[in-house]
Amino acid sequence: MNALRTLVSPRGAVFLLLVVLLVTVAILNPSFAEPGQFMRYIQRVAPVAIIAIGQYFVIIAGEFDLSQGSLITAQVIIAGNLVGQDDSRTVPVLLLMLVFGVLIGLVNGLLTTLLQVPSFIVTLGMMLALLGGVMWWTGGAATGNPADSFRQIGRGGLRDLPVIDFLPWSVLILAGWLALGIWLTTRPYGKVLIALGDNARAARYAGARSWWVTTRAFVISSVSATVSGVLLVGYAGVHPSVGRGYEFIAITAVVLGGVVLGGGRGWIVAAVAGAFVLEALFLVLNISGVPSSLRDAVQGVIIIAAVAYSGVVFRARRRGAPPSASPDPGKEPDVPAHATARTSAPSALASEGVPETRAETRGD
C-alpha cells in the first residue's frame, strides 16, 4: 500500500511517467533501446538535468532563477571568443567562466536577500542584462570558435568500452554533479534550506542565517548553468541563442519532479528525473511528427498540470498526516517542515555554525 502511495505521489509519478515514455520511444524507434543510443540520450539530457539541479536548490528555498538561460548563453560566448584555437587557454577560460558564474549567483542572491527584492524581479533583470550584453558583444550573430580540446568536454568521452561502446564526459559530469547535490541535501545546509523554503520566519527564529543560505543556493544555480554552458559548447556551437529558454525548461523539469513552487518540499533526484521525462516526451513528439513549435505549449501544460496535481496531493496528505511526522532531508516531506522546526532545526543550525543553545532559545 505504501509503495502504491509513493508511486502515485508527485515524487514517484515522474519515475512511472519516465518508464512509460522510454518504453514508448523504444517501440516507436527500436534502435533507441541499444546501449549506445541510450547513452546518447543521456548525453543530450545532461545539460538540462544539470541546470535543473541548480534550479532545484533555488526553488526549494522558495525562490526563482530566471537568469540561467542567459547565463548559459553568456558563458558559451565567453568560451567561443576567449579560447579561440589556442588549447593552452582552455583551463584559464574555464576558471574565468566559473568565477563569472559565482559572481552572477552572488549578485542574484545578495540583491534578493539583503535588499529584499523579489527573486523573480532580480533574476529577470539579470536575464535581460546578460542577454543585452551578449547581443552587444556579438551583434546577434554566431561568433567565436573554441579549440577542439574545449569542445571535447561536451562531445567527447571514453570510447571502445564493452556493451555501451561510448561513455560521454557529460554523463560522468552529470553523475558527479547529482552526487554532490544529493550530498548537500543530506547535510545541515540542505536541511536549513528546506526549512527556509517551508517557513522562513520559523527558521530565522531558530537562528538560521537565511541571507547566506539562500545566496549559496543562487550560487549553486549559476555554477550549474556554467557547467551546462561548457557542455553545450561541445555540440551546440557558439551562438547567442544557445541558452534561450533553458531557465523555463529547468523550472518545468523541477516542477514535473514534484518539487513544490514556493519551497520547502521536493527531492533532487525526482527533479533530475523530470529533465529526462521532458527529453523523452519531446522525442515521442518528434517521432510522432508533432511540430517542434508546440514544445513551448507542451511545457506550459506540463507546468500547470504538475503544480495542480502536487497541490491536490499535498493538501490531501496534510489533512491525513500525523502531526509528529518529520521531513526526510533531501526528500519530499509529507508534512510541513515547520511542524518539526523546533526539534530538527537546532541540530542542523549548530552544524552550520550557529550555537545550538541560541537556536533552542530562539526556537522556543
C-alpha positions in Angstrom: 0.0 0.0 0.0 2.8 2.4 0.9 4.6 1.5 -2.4 1.5 2.3 -4.4 1.0 5.6 -2.5 4.6 6.6 -3.3 4.2 5.6 -6.9 1.2 7.9 -7.4 2.8 10.7 -5.4 4.3 13.7 -7.3 7.7 12.4 -6.4 7.0 8.8 -7.6 4.8 9.7 -10.6 7.7 11.2 -12.5 9.6 7.9 -12.5 6.5 6.0 -13.6 6.0 8.5 -16.4 9.6 8.2 -17.4 9.4 4.5 -17.8 6.2 4.8 -19.9 7.8 7.3 -22.2 11.1 5.4 -22.6 9.1 2.3 -23.5 7.0 4.3 -26.0 10.2 5.7 -27.6 11.7 2.2 -27.8 8.5 0.9 -29.5 8.4 3.8 -32.0 12.2 3.6 -32.6 13.6 0.2 -31.7 17.2 1.4 -32.1 16.7 3.6 -29.1 17.0 0.6 -26.8 20.5 -0.1 -27.9 23.0 0.8 -25.1 24.9 3.2 -27.4 21.8 5.1 -28.4 20.5 5.3 -24.9 23.8 6.7 -23.8 23.5 9.4 -26.4 20.0 10.2 -25.0 21.6 10.7 -21.5 24.2 12.9 -23.1 21.5 15.1 -24.6 19.7 15.4 -21.3 22.8 16.1 -19.2 22.9 20.0 -19.7 19.2 20.3 -18.8 19.5 17.9 -15.9 22.4 19.9 -14.5 20.6 23.2 -14.6 17.6 21.5 -13.1 19.8 20.6 -10.1 20.7 24.2 -9.7 17.1 25.4 -10.1 16.1 22.8 -7.5 18.2 24.5 -4.8 16.7 27.9 -5.6 13.1 26.7 -5.8 13.4 24.5 -2.6 14.4 27.8 -0.8 11.2 29.4 -2.1 12.8 31.5 -4.9 13.3 31.5 -8.7 16.3 31.9 -11.0 15.3 33.2 -14.4 18.8 34.1 -15.4 20.1 30.6 -16.1 19.4 30.6 -19.8 21.0 33.9 -20.4 24.0 32.9 -18.3 24.4 29.8 -20.4 24.4 32.0 -23.5 27.0 34.4 -22.0 29.3 31.6 -20.9 29.1 30.0 -24.4 30.0 33.3 -26.0 32.9 33.8 -23.5 34.2 30.4 -24.3 33.9 30.8 -28.0 35.7 34.2 -28.1 38.3 33.8 -25.5 39.6 30.3 -26.1 39.9 30.5 -29.8 42.1 27.9 -31.3 44.7 28.1 -28.5 44.5 24.9 -26.4 46.6 26.5 -23.7 43.7 28.9 -22.9 41.2 26.1 -22.1 41.9 25.9 -18.3 42.2 29.6 -17.7 39.0 30.3 -19.6 37.2 27.6 -17.6 38.3 29.2 -14.4 37.2 32.6 -15.6 33.8 31.1 -16.5 33.5 29.6 -13.0 34.4 32.9 -11.4 31.9 34.7 -13.6 29.1 32.2 -12.7 29.8 32.5 -9.0 29.7 36.3 -9.3 26.3 36.3 -11.0 25.0 33.9 -8.3 26.3 36.2 -5.6 24.6 39.3 -7.1 21.3 37.5 -7.6 21.4 36.1 -4.0 22.5 39.3 -2.2 20.0 41.5 -4.1 17.3 39.0 -3.2 18.2 38.5 0.5 19.8 41.8 1.7 17.8 44.3 -0.4 14.6 42.1 -0.2 13.9 42.4 -3.9 11.8 39.5 -5.2 14.0 36.9 -6.9 11.6 36.9 -9.8 12.5 40.6 -10.5 16.2 40.3 -9.7 16.8 37.3 -12.0 14.5 38.7 -14.7 16.7 41.8 -14.7 19.8 39.8 -14.7 18.5 37.7 -17.6 17.9 40.9 -19.7 21.2 42.4 -18.7 23.2 39.3 -19.7 21.2 38.9 -22.9 21.8 42.6 -23.8 25.5 42.2 -23.1 25.7 39.2 -25.4 23.8 41.0 -28.2 26.1 44.0 -27.9 29.2 41.7 -28.0 28.1 39.6 -30.9 25.7 41.7 -32.8 23.2 38.9 -32.6 25.3 36.6 -34.9 27.3 33.5 -34.3 30.9 34.4 -33.3 33.9 32.5 -32.0 35.1 29.0 -32.4 36.8 27.4 -29.4 39.5 24.8 -29.7 38.6 21.2 -30.1 40.1 20.5 -26.7 37.4 22.7 -25.2 34.6 21.1 -27.3 35.6 17.7 -26.3 34.3 18.3 -22.8 30.8 18.3 -24.2 31.1 15.9 -27.1 34.0 13.6 -26.1 34.2 10.7 -23.7 35.6 7.2 -23.1 35.4 5.0 -26.3 35.7 1.3 -27.1 34.0 0.3 -23.9 32.2 -3.1 -23.6 28.4 -3.1 -24.1 27.9 0.7 -24.3 30.9 1.4 -26.6 30.9 5.1 -25.7 30.6 6.9 -22.3 30.4 10.7 -22.8 32.1 13.0 -20.4 28.8 14.8 -19.9 27.2 11.7 -18.4 30.1 11.4 -15.9 29.8 15.2 -15.1 26.0 14.8 -14.6 26.6 11.8 -12.3 29.1 13.7 -10.2 27.0 16.9 -10.1 24.0 14.9 -8.9 26.0 13.0 -6.3 27.2 16.4 -5.0 23.7 17.7 -4.9 22.4 14.7 -3.0 25.2 15.1 -0.5 24.4 18.7 0.0 20.7 18.0 0.7 21.7 15.5 3.4 24.0 18.0 5.1 22.8 20.6 7.6 22.9 23.2 4.8 20.3 21.2 2.9 18.1 20.9 6.0 18.2 24.6 6.7 17.5 25.4 3.1 14.4 23.2 3.1 13.3 24.8 6.4 13.7 28.3 5.0 11.6 27.4 2.0 8.8 25.9 4.1 8.7 28.6 6.9 11.4 31.3 6.6 10.2 33.0 9.8 10.5 29.9 12.0 13.9 29.1 10.5 15.1 32.7 11.3 13.8 32.4 14.8 15.8 29.2 15.2 18.9 31.2 14.3 19.4 30.5 10.6 21.5 32.9 8.6 18.9 33.0 5.9 20.6 35.5 3.6 23.8 33.4 3.3 21.9 30.1 3.0 19.7 31.4 0.2 22.6 33.2 -1.5 24.5 30.0 -1.7 21.5 28.4 -3.5 21.7 31.1 -6.2 25.5 30.5 -6.5 24.8 26.7 -7.0 22.2 27.6 -9.7 24.7 29.9 -11.5 27.5 27.4 -11.3 25.1 24.7 -12.7 24.3 27.0 -15.6 28.0 27.5 -16.2 28.7 23.7 -16.3 25.8 23.3 -18.7 27.2 26.1 -20.9 30.6 24.3 -21.1 28.8 21.1 -22.2 26.7 22.9 -24.8 29.7 24.4 -26.5 30.7 20.8 -27.4 27.8 20.1 -29.7 25.5 23.2 -29.9 28.1 25.6 -31.2 28.7 29.2 -30.3 25.5 31.3 -31.0 23.6 33.9 -29.0 20.5 31.6 -29.0 22.2 28.6 -27.4 20.8 29.1 -23.9 17.4 30.6 -24.9 14.6 29.1 -22.8 16.7 26.8 -20.7 15.5 28.5 -17.5 11.9 27.6 -18.3 12.9 24.1 -19.2 14.7 23.7 -15.9 11.7 25.0 -14.0 9.4 22.7 -15.9 11.7 19.7 -15.1 11.8 20.6 -11.4 8.1 21.1 -11.1 7.5 17.9 -13.0 9.7 16.1 -10.4 7.2 17.1 -7.7 9.2 20.0 -6.2 6.7 22.5 -4.8 6.9 26.0 -6.1 7.2 28.2 -3.0 9.8 25.9 -1.5 10.1 23.5 1.5 9.3 20.3 -0.3 10.9 18.1 -3.0 13.5 15.6 -3.9 16.5 16.4 -6.1 16.6 13.0 -7.8 13.0 13.5 -8.9 13.9 16.9 -10.3 16.6 15.3 -12.4 14.1 12.6 -13.5 11.8 15.5 -14.7 14.5 16.6 -17.1 14.7 13.0 -18.5 10.9 12.9 -18.8 10.9 16.2 -20.8 13.5 14.9 -23.3 11.7 11.6 -23.7 8.4 13.4 -24.2 10.0 15.6 -26.9 11.4 12.5 -28.6 7.9 11.0 -28.7 6.5 14.2 -30.2 9.3 14.4 -32.8 8.9 10.7 -33.8 5.1 11.2 -34.0 5.6 14.2 -36.3 4.2 16.8 -33.9 5.6 20.3 -34.9 8.5 21.5 -32.7 6.7 24.8 -32.4 4.3 23.2 -30.0 7.1 22.5 -27.5 6.5 25.7 -25.5 2.8 24.9 -25.3 3.6 21.4 -24.0 5.9 22.9 -21.4 3.2 25.3 -20.2 0.6 22.5 -20.0 3.1 20.3 -18.0 3.8 23.1 -15.5 0.1 23.8 -14.9 -0.8 20.1 -14.6 2.2 19.2 -12.4 1.6 22.1 -10.0 -2.2 21.4 -9.8 -1.5 17.7 -9.1 1.1 18.4 -6.5 -1.3 20.8 -4.8 -4.1 18.3 -4.6 -1.9 15.5 -3.3 -0.1 17.6 -0.7 -3.3 19.1 0.6 -4.8 15.6 1.0 -1.7 14.3 2.8 -1.5 17.3 5.1 -5.1 16.6 6.2 -4.3 12.9 6.8 -0.7 13.0 8.1 0.1 12.6 11.8 1.4 15.8 13.5 4.5 14.0 14.6 5.8 13.2 11.2 9.1 14.8 10.3 10.6 15.5 6.9 13.4 13.4 5.4 16.3 15.7 4.4 16.6 16.0 0.6 13.4 14.1 0.1 9.8 15.1 -0.2 8.4 15.5 3.3 4.8 14.5 4.0 4.0 17.4 6.3 5.3 21.0 6.5 8.8 21.3 7.7 7.8 24.0 10.3 5.8 21.3 12.1 9.1 19.9 13.4 11.3 23.0 13.1 11.8 23.2 16.9 13.2 19.8 17.1 15.2 19.4 13.8 16.4 22.9 13.1 18.7 23.4 16.2 20.9 20.5 15.4 21.2 21.4 11.7 21.9 25.0 12.6 24.6 24.0 15.1 26.3 22.1 12.3 26.1 25.3 10.2 28.0 27.2 12.8 25.1 28.6 14.8 25.3 27.7 18.5 22.7 25.2 19.5 21.8 26.8 22.7 20.9 30.0 20.9 18.9 28.1 18.4 16.9 26.3 21.1 16.3 29.6 23.0 15.0 31.4 19.9 13.1 28.4 18.5 11.2 28.0 21.7 
